[in-house]
Amino acid sequence: MAAAAGSQHGNADINIGFRPGDNRYLEAHEYSGFESGGSQSLQTIWDFISYRTDVNRSVSERLHAIWICVSISDAIDGGLGEDVKAILGMKKVPVLIVFTKFDVLVSRVQFDIAHGDIQTHEHPGVRAHAMYENLCGSLFNRDPKDAPAVIFSEKRAYRDLIGELTSTTHAIVKADSHNITGGPTSSQVRQRPPITPTLLAWSIAQRVNHDIIIQASIEIGRSRYWRGLGSSQDFTDQALDSCVNVIHKDIVDVWNFNDKERYLLSRDFTARMSHLVGDLARSPAISPDLYLNGTTIPMAQWMNGSYQNEDIRCIMAYIVDLTVILHGLFMSSRSVSATKAQSAMKDYAERGSRGRIHDDIRSFVTEIPSTYQTYQEKDTITEKIIDLIKQNCVLPTSN
């Protein structure tokens, strides 16, 4: 995922990318100081955009979005500037205007209120946001209207604004990646994947919005293997540990944790997961509490051998349990260690979610194996997995 951001004055080379926060899925390119104007600046940006939007480039090498970062106070005082308008008019890639330093505008409003220059009973933040709304209204009456805008601040007190930045970027990348040109046939529209490679790249790269990650995980599972769980085509007679490893890696990769030790992909973590769902196995023989111990443990017995229809309960539970555990881990930390991962697994098991989910799966899979073909044909298994994930991956309510 490549993103270009025009930002503050400096010496950044737009052609040299960097990976913020050791994020192996996100590559950013920065061009500093374009606000000062000049045809050379615009030519540099245009050359970079043209190079990175070449249709012959792979998804990982292409430019997917541009953030034009402009100080909100400067924009209120002097507008967007001709360079910004020129970039908005390029129409080569989705563009988002990011009005930065919102905290400075709030401080400016506080000063004006304190000195009597503004007569208002509104909170300074509310007043500042109203000024931003007026700014957008006045600017986009004259400038291109199809460029969305958000406010942003690097100050800790405004960290919630990064959520709007992420969600709006997701929306413009989604709209662009689903844009089919050249008059597609109805067959092409029907065959278009629900999540495009570009949108998937962004969904994995961002580490902010858990809803985006969950939806990406669902779309990957739906398109790659969930339908095969109830059929004889994809899994039956294959080694169970191989099937589980594919599922496990796909789910973990989507969450894109800062996992320097790659513990989430380790055999130890997979083994603990196999014990977590062992109560649904055909012949559960190992203590369900074994996975809570701190020592390295072997794979659960149900993982040995080849996949049979009876294993559907364990596979369904493995997908849901792993997704819910990673969601809980994501909400508490973006960096992962063995201790944090094992603690998240223990919390999940002890708060009762595991028992409810497993009971639900046990009730769902009632007749074995006669109804599996019906499940597969109606995609019932896939929909059940999705329903359980959405039910259990929710933000905790505050008291």
Secondary structure, DSSP 8 states (H G I E B T S, - for coil): -EEEEEESSS---TTS-B-GGG-TT-EEEEEE-GGG--HHHHHHHHHHHHHHT-TTS-GGGSEEEEEEEEEHHHHHHH-S-HHHHHHHTT-SS-EEEEEE-HHHHHHHHHHHHHTTSS---S-HHHHHHHHHHHHHHHHTTTS-TT--EEE---SGGGTTHHHHHHHHHHHHHHHHHT---S---HHHHHHS-SS-HHHHHHHHH--S-HHHHHHHHHHHHHHHTTGGGGSSSSSTTSBHHHHHHHHHHHHHHHH--B-TT-GGGSHHHHHHHHHHTGGGSSS--S-TTGGGSSS-----GGGSSB--GGGHHHHHHHHHHHHHHHHHHHHH-SB--HHHHHHHHHHHHHTTHHHHHHHHHHHH--STTTTHHHHHHHTHHHHHHHHHHHHHS------
